[in-house]
Amino acid sequence: MNLDVKAMMNRKSAVVAKLTGGIASLMKARQVEVIKGKGTVCGPDMVKVGASRELKAPKIVLATGSLPSELTHLPFDGKRVLNSTDALSLTKVPKSLAVIGAGAVGLELGSVWSRLGAEVTVIEAMKQVIPGADAAAARTLASSLKKQGLGILTGATVESAKVSSRKISLSIRKSGKKQGQKEQGELENLDVEKVLVAVGRRANINSALGAGINPERTADGRFLKVDENYTTSVPGLFAIGDLVGNPMLAHKAEEEALALAALFAGEAHPPWCGPVPGIVYTEPELAWAGESEESLKASGMDYIKGQFSYGANARALAAEAGEGFVKLLSSPGDEKLLGAVILGRGASELIAEAVSVMAMGGCAEDIALTIHGHPTLSEITKEAALVLSGRPLHRA
């Protein structure tokens, strides 16, 4: 079997074109004028498009998103040193690829090109992949990806890089020490064909702001400061999405856009107050929402947990997807659901149930008492809730 990268990329482009074309059709149907060009906010009620066109509006919304963060010693060139967009547009599979950063983007793209045949090494400065996620889930995910052939170095940093016409040479310093490994802090060299830098993103604030338009920023300067109605310090200027804070996720930005549009229309649609799910689209998938065991321990808050394995679920076994688990965390007194983590097939879909329950202030028993179709992966969440409530069904 031969891999046709061109055909794969053509299909990707076709899917993107269908989705963007659908949005264009919706805009037209709703009589929304779409003006293409670079927009610059020149005043509280003025946007300049291009060199000459000016638009006046009492309300202006900034939704310019974010940009990939760059490393000073590895600036993007689009050919050898890649950002996430570049890595989605390669015309052939690289022989070797280093991925700097084991967050969602790094693991997703790294695992894709690894499955397509590249020798991939992911380098992460923190002690675990997906820093900030549930530690047990992160360990299990890393183990699974390693079994699939993905190289992962945690507690490691790229101190220097040399880009030549034939290769990129990275000097990697590993922290920590384990029996049988090299001395702590020793440098290792890694030569690769390409490097993907996936160390995070930065809010794209300045691209649409003209001279003299300086909305107040957050204390760390990374985001625009807004109130509960997404209003900036500039009258009539609003901001949503990646511009106003973490998490930098499309579904969070969409929900903020819906709330702001409803506000403009005088309709009731309060800003989302529930947890925002985080998702890693690897195989297996990882999804989480609310508190983790680590965050609850750090805050000194008591909790109880219920966990159930994919390996005891009929649908998972039939699909040869028995790797993973669902973990639910609740307060011990009222069993109010505090957090959820799901590692396994379809985790991105399953997390919505826990998010909904947490948003409504519900408890694990709400999930345990809800009928779930059989055989489905959603039964794993029900089983975890039953375990948490002390009434396990398919566990001794």
Sequence and secondary structure as in RCSB ss.txt:
>XXXX:A:sequence
MNLDVKAMMNRKSAVVAKLTGGIASLMKARQVEVIKGKGTVCGPDMVKVGASRELKAPKIVLATGSLPSELTHLP
FDGKRVLNSTDALSLTKVPKSLAVIGAGAVGLELGSVWSRLGAEVTVIEAMKQVIPGADAAAARTLASSLKKQGL
GILTGATVESAKVSSRKISLSIRKSGKKQGQKEQGELENLDVEKVLVAVGRRANINSALGAGINPERTADGRFLK
VDENYTTSVPGLFAIGDLVGNPMLAHKAEEEALALAALFAGEAHPPWCGPVPGIVYTEPELAWAGESEESLKASG
MDYIKGQFSYGANARALAAEAGEGFVKLLSSPGDEKLLGAVILGRGASELIAEAVSVMAMGGCAEDIALTIHGHP
TLSEITKEAALVLSGRPLHRA
>XXXX:A:secstr
    HHHHHHHHHHHHHHHHHHHHHHHHHTT     S EEEEETTEEEETTTEEEE S EEE   EEE  BTTB 
  SSSEE HHHHTS SS  SEEEEE  SHHHHHHHHHHHHTT EEEEEESSSSSSTTS HHHHHHHHHHHHHTT 
EEEESEEEEEEEE SS EEEEEEE S  TTS  TT EEEEEESEEEE S EEE  GGGB TT    B TTSSSB 
  TT B SSTTEEE GGGG S   HHHHHHHHHHHHHHHHT       S   EEE SSSEEEEEE  HHHHHHHT
   EEEEEEGGG HHHHHTT    EEEEEE TTT BEEEEEEEETTHHHHHHHHHHHHHTT BHHHHHTS   SS
 THHHHHHHHHHHTT  SS  
